[in-house]
Amino acid sequence: MNRAPAAIEHRVREHVVTLAGAIGERNVFRPKALAAARDYIEAVFTQPAYRVARPSYEVHNMVRANLQATLPGGAKRKQAI
């Protein structure tokens, strides 16, 4: 196995351990875990210079948010892929 796949495998494992293990089950009935997962994922996407937006919505009288990560392009940065 060359280094690139091994590095990717290591990163994926770290994310799974954090989300499934450290943070655990997350849903509208576990708002702290849901917020922790959101914050973790947002931080992961922000590190390689993605722009992260949080459009929000309400569920069970609680405000929730999705994450939208955008990586700005070069010469054609106004085009979305």
N, C-alpha and C positions, 0 to 999 in steps of 0.2 A: 504494500500500500504506500503510495507516495504521500508527501507531507500535506498537500492541499486537502484531499479527502479526510485524512486523519485530523487535521485542524478543524474542518467543518464538523466532523463527528464529535469532537471534543466540545465545541461550542454548543451544538444541539443538545448534547447530554447535560451541559451546565444549565441550559434554559429549561429543560424538562425537570431536572432535579429542583430547580428553584420554583417553577410554576406548580408542578404536581406534588413536590415534597414540602418545601419550606412554606409556600403560600397555601397550598392545598385546595380543597374544594372552594369554588367561588360561584356565587350566584346572587340574585337580588336579596336573598335571605341571609347572606353572609357579606354585608357591605364592606367590612374592613378588608377581607380577603380579596374582594372584587377590586377595591381601590388599590391594594398592594400590587395586584397583578397588572392593573392599568399603569401604575407608576413604573413598575419594573419594565414593562414592554416599551413604554414611552422613552425611558432612559436608554434602553438598548438601541432603539431606532435613532435617537438623537446623537449618539456617539459617532456614527459614520456620516454625520452631516445631513441626515434626513430632516425635513421640516415636518413636524408633527402637529396636526390640528385635532381638536377634541369637540366635534359636533355633539351636542347633548340632546337628551330626550327624557321624558318622565315615565317611570314604571312604578306602580304601587305607591304613588305619591312621593317618590324619591327620584332625584335627578341622576341620570346615568349618562355616560358618554362613550362613543366609539372613538377609535383612534384611526386617523388617516395619515399615513406616512408618505411623503413625497421627496424624491431625490432630484434636486434641480439638475437639469441637463446642461449641455454645453451650447453649441451653436444653435440648436433648435429647442431651447429651453421653454418656449411657449407652447410646445406640442406635448400632449399627454399620451402616454403609451399604455 
